[in-house]
Amino acid sequence: MIRARTERRRIFSNAMFALCAACAGVIVALLLAVSGYLVWIGAGSINAAFFTQIPTGDLNDPGGMRHAIEGTIILLGLASVVGIPLGVSAGVYLSEYQHEWLFAGPLRFIADVLTGVPSIVVGILGYELVVVPVAKMTSNSVSFSGYAGAAALAFIMIPIVARTTEEMLRLVPKSYREGSLALGASKAQTVLRVVLPTAFGSISTGVVLALARVAGETAPLLFTALGSRLLTRNPSEPFPSLTLQIYTYATGPYPEQKKLAWAGILVLLAMLFLVNIAIRLVATRHASTRLGKA
C-alpha cells in the first residue's frame, strides 16, 4: 500500500514537472518567435541614417528617428527622477512604517488601483491637470510639453515601484532589523543602511518593470507631449517620443514609414534590454561588494 501510494505521488510529481516544463517551453518559443519576427521585419531598416537623421518629409526617403530616440531617453530620465524616489519612498513607508501611521491601508489600496488604471486615463488627467492649467497661465491655446509627458509617465511608474518595493522589503529577514536596532541604530538608519541595501537587487527589478511599462506607452504622451518631428531637447515644448513616432508611421499609408515603425519597435526593445542588463549588472556588483565587506 505504501509503495503504491509513493509510486502514484512520484508519477504525479513527474507529470506536473513535465507540464510546467512544457508551459515554460511554450512561453520561450513565443518570445523567440515574436523577437525573431521583429528582427526579420525591422532589422532591414536599421542603418546609420536611422540613428543620425530626423524625418525629412520625403515619403520615399523618410529619414531617421534620432529625434524620437533622444526624446524617449529624456522623457524616461525625467520620469525616473520623479517616479523612482517617490515610489521607493512609498514602498518603504508601506513596509516599514505601516504600523506607526493610519494611512498604510488606504495608500496600498490606492496604489493597487492606480496600477490597473488604463494609460489613456492618465493621459487625459495629465491634459486636464497639467497641459490646460499651464496654457491658461501662459495665455496660450495649448501647452503640450515634455514635462507634461514625463509627469504622466512618472504617475504610471510610482504605484508599480511602490508595490514592488514594499514586497521586496518584506522579504528582508526580520533578524536584520532587530540586529541593527540592538546595536543602537535608529529606525531610519536601519532602513537606509541595512534594509534598502539588502533588497537593492530586487528593487532594481521593480524599477526595470516600471521603466518597461512606461517606455512603451503612447496614449499618455498623445495628450501631454503631443510629439514633434523636430530635434529638440527643450522639455517645455511639444516633445518627440519613439512610441509616438512609431504610432504615426505605423498607422499611416506609406510603406517606407511603416518599415521605419518596425525598426523603431526593434530599437525600443533593444533599449529596454540594455537597461535591464545594466541594472542587473549594477545590482550584482552591489551585492558582491556587500558580501566582500561582510
C-alpha positions in Angstrom: 0.0 0.0 0.0 2.7 2.5 1.0 4.8 1.6 -2.1 1.8 2.1 -4.4 1.0 5.5 -2.8 4.6 6.5 -3.2 4.6 5.4 -6.8 1.4 7.4 -7.5 3.0 10.5 -5.9 6.1 10.1 -8.0 4.1 9.8 -11.2 2.0 12.8 -10.3 5.2 14.8 -9.5 6.8 13.9 -12.8 3.7 14.7 -14.7 3.4 18.2 -13.1 7.1 18.8 -13.8 6.6 17.9 -17.4 3.6 20.1 -17.6 5.4 23.1 -16.1 8.4 22.5 -18.4 6.1 22.4 -21.4 4.4 25.6 -20.4 7.8 27.3 -19.9 8.9 26.0 -23.3 5.8 27.4 -25.0 6.4 30.8 -23.4 10.1 30.8 -24.5 9.0 29.7 -28.0 6.5 32.6 -28.3 9.1 35.1 -27.1 11.6 33.8 -29.6 9.0 33.8 -32.4 8.0 37.4 -31.7 11.6 38.6 -31.3 12.6 36.8 -34.5 9.7 38.3 -36.4 10.7 41.8 -35.2 14.3 41.2 -36.2 13.3 39.8 -39.6 10.9 42.7 -40.5 12.7 45.6 -38.8 16.4 45.0 -39.0 16.5 45.8 -42.7 15.5 49.4 -42.0 18.2 50.0 -39.3 21.2 51.8 -40.6 23.3 54.8 -39.7 20.7 57.2 -41.0 18.1 55.8 -38.6 20.1 57.0 -35.6 21.6 60.2 -37.1 18.8 61.8 -39.2 15.4 63.3 -38.3 12.3 63.0 -40.5 12.8 64.6 -43.9 9.2 64.8 -45.1 10.0 62.7 -48.2 7.6 59.8 -48.3 10.1 57.7 -50.3 13.0 58.5 -48.0 11.5 59.4 -44.6 14.9 59.8 -42.9 15.6 58.5 -39.4 14.4 58.7 -35.8 17.2 60.4 -34.0 14.8 62.9 -32.5 12.5 60.2 -31.2 15.2 58.2 -29.7 16.7 61.2 -27.8 13.2 62.3 -26.8 12.4 58.9 -25.3 15.7 58.8 -23.3 15.0 62.3 -22.0 11.4 61.5 -21.1 12.3 58.3 -19.3 15.1 60.2 -17.4 12.7 62.9 -16.3 10.0 60.4 -15.3 12.6 58.3 -13.4 13.8 61.3 -11.4 10.3 61.8 -10.1 8.8 58.3 -10.1 11.6 56.2 -8.7 12.3 58.2 -5.5 8.6 58.7 -4.8 7.8 55.1 -5.5 10.6 53.7 -3.4 9.7 56.1 -0.5 6.1 55.0 -0.7 7.2 51.4 -0.6 9.4 52.0 2.4 6.5 53.6 4.2 4.2 50.7 3.4 6.7 48.1 4.5 8.5 49.7 7.5 6.1 52.3 9.0 2.7 50.8 8.3 2.0 50.2 12.0 3.0 53.7 13.1 0.6 55.7 10.9 -3.0 55.2 9.8 -2.7 55.7 6.1 -0.9 52.5 5.0 -4.1 50.5 4.2 -5.7 53.3 2.0 -2.3 54.0 0.4 -1.8 50.4 -0.5 -5.3 50.2 -1.9 -4.8 53.4 -4.0 -1.5 52.0 -5.3 -3.2 48.8 -6.4 -6.0 50.7 -8.1 -3.6 53.1 -9.9 -1.5 50.1 -11.2 -4.5 48.9 -13.2 -5.7 52.3 -14.4 -5.6 52.4 -18.3 -2.9 54.7 -19.6 -5.3 56.7 -21.7 -7.0 57.8 -18.4 -3.6 59.0 -17.2 -3.1 60.9 -20.4 -6.5 62.7 -20.1 -5.7 63.5 -16.5 -2.4 64.9 -17.5 -4.0 67.0 -20.1 -6.6 68.4 -17.8 -4.3 68.9 -14.7 -1.1 70.0 -16.4 -1.5 71.0 -20.1 -4.6 73.1 -19.7 -3.6 74.9 -16.5 -0.2 75.8 -17.9 -1.8 77.0 -21.1 -4.1 79.3 -19.1 -1.1 80.7 -17.0 0.9 81.3 -20.1 -2.1 82.7 -22.2 -1.5 80.0 -24.9 -4.2 78.0 -26.6 -2.4 74.8 -25.7 0.8 73.9 -23.8 1.9 70.5 -24.7 5.4 69.7 -23.4 7.9 67.1 -22.5 7.4 68.0 -18.8 3.8 67.1 -19.0 4.6 63.8 -20.7 7.2 63.0 -18.1 4.8 63.8 -15.3 2.2 61.4 -16.9 4.9 58.6 -17.2 6.0 59.2 -13.6 2.4 58.9 -12.4 2.3 55.4 -14.0 5.7 54.4 -12.5 5.0 55.4 -8.9 2.5 52.7 -7.9 4.4 50.0 -9.7 7.7 50.9 -7.9 5.9 51.4 -4.6 4.2 48.0 -4.5 7.3 46.2 -5.8 9.5 47.9 -3.2 7.1 47.0 -0.4 7.0 43.3 -1.4 10.8 43.1 -1.7 11.4 44.8 1.6 9.1 42.4 3.3 11.4 39.6 2.1 14.3 41.0 4.1 14.7 38.8 7.3 13.3 40.5 10.4 16.6 39.5 12.2 18.4 42.1 10.1 16.3 44.8 11.5 16.4 43.5 15.1 20.2 43.2 14.9 20.6 46.7 13.7 18.3 48.2 16.3 20.1 46.1 19.0 23.4 47.7 18.0 21.9 51.2 18.7 20.9 52.2 15.2 17.7 54.3 14.8 14.8 53.1 12.6 15.7 55.4 9.8 19.4 54.3 9.9 18.3 50.7 9.9 16.1 51.2 6.8 18.7 53.2 4.9 21.8 51.2 5.8 20.5 47.7 6.2 17.1 47.0 4.7 17.3 49.0 1.5 20.8 47.8 0.5 19.8 44.2 1.2 16.8 44.5 -1.1 18.6 46.7 -3.7 18.7 44.0 -6.4 15.0 43.1 -6.0 14.0 46.8 -6.0 16.0 47.3 -9.2 14.0 44.6 -10.8 10.8 46.5 -9.9 12.3 49.7 -11.4 13.1 47.9 -14.6 9.5 46.7 -14.8 8.2 50.2 -14.3 10.5 51.5 -17.0 9.5 48.8 -19.4 5.8 49.7 -18.7 6.2 53.4 -19.4 8.7 53.1 -22.2 6.0 51.5 -24.4 3.2 54.0 -23.6 1.7 56.1 -26.3 -1.7 57.3 -25.1 -0.4 59.4 -22.2 2.1 61.2 -24.5 -0.6 61.9 -27.1 -2.4 64.0 -24.6 0.6 65.6 -22.9 3.8 65.7 -25.0 2.0 65.6 -28.4 5.1 64.7 -30.3 7.3 66.5 -32.7 9.2 65.9 -36.0 12.0 68.3 -34.9 15.1 67.5 -32.9 14.5 69.3 -29.6 15.9 68.9 -26.2 13.7 71.5 -24.5 11.0 69.7 -22.5 8.9 72.9 -22.3 8.0 72.4 -26.0 6.0 69.7 -27.7 8.3 66.7 -27.4 9.2 63.8 -29.6 9.0 60.2 -28.5 9.8 56.8 -30.1 6.4 55.4 -29.4 4.6 58.5 -30.8 6.7 58.3 -34.0 6.1 54.6 -34.3 2.3 55.2 -33.9 2.3 57.9 -36.5 4.3 55.8 -39.1 2.5 52.5 -38.3 -1.0 54.0 -38.8 0.0 55.8 -42.0 -0.5 54.5 -45.5 3.2 54.9 -46.6 5.3 51.7 -46.9 8.6 53.3 -46.2 7.3 54.8 -43.0 5.8 51.5 -41.9 9.2 49.9 -42.3 10.7 52.6 -40.0 8.0 51.9 -37.5 9.0 48.2 -37.3 12.6 49.3 -36.9 11.6 51.7 -34.2 9.9 48.9 -32.3 13.0 46.8 -32.5 15.2 49.6 -31.3 12.8 50.3 -28.4 13.0 46.7 -27.3 16.8 46.8 -27.6 16.9 49.9 -25.4 14.9 48.1 -22.7 17.0 45.1 -23.0 20.2 47.1 -22.4 18.7 49.0 -19.5 17.7 45.7 -17.9 21.2 44.2 -18.3 22.8 47.4 -16.9 20.6 47.5 -13.8 21.2 43.8 -13.2 24.9 44.2 -13.5 24.8 47.1 -11.0 22.7 45.1 -8.6 25.0 42.1 -8.9 28.1 44.2 -8.3 26.4 45.9 -5.4 25.6 42.5 -3.8 29.2 41.3 -4.4 30.6 44.4 -2.8 28.4 43.9 0.3 29.4 40.3 0.6 33.1 41.3 0.3 32.7 43.8 3.1 30.9 41.3 5.2 
